[in-house]
Amino acid sequence: MTTNELKKGTRIRMRNGWFGTLVDSKKGNTRMAEIEGMYTEIGSVYAHDIVMARDEHGEWHKVEHTKKQNEIRNMNRMIFGS
């Protein structure tokens, strides 16, 4: 499953362990999601930070990232160190 296959309403798990729900069905390097972290907020998240997605049967699957998404993650690591 790739990030571009994820649809609005999909439950996701972020790289930092937080959970959320996608609020758009767009494709690309950023997605809109309602994230349940220290607070529940809606905002843009990097697609490369989405690591798991739950399907319609309630099963969790690992999310694969595009070459461009991996490049952006590596660039962020070089700039921010994480």
Long-range contacts (C-beta under 8 A, 24 or more apart in sequence): 1-53, 1-55, 1-61, 1-62, 1-63, 1-64, 2-63, 2-64, 2-65, 2-66, 3-27, 3-31, 3-47, 3-48, 3-50, 3-63, 3-64, 3-65, 3-66, 3-69, 4-28, 4-66, 6-31, 6-50, 6-53, 6-63, 10-53, 10-54, 11-53, 11-54, 12-50, 12-52, 12-53, 12-54, 12-63, 13-50, 13-51, 13-52, 13-53, 13-60, 14-45, 14-49, 14-50, 14-51, 15-48, 15-49, 15-50, 15-51, 16-49, 20-45, 29-68, 29-69, 29-72, 46-72, 46-73, 46-76, 48-72, 48-73, 49-73
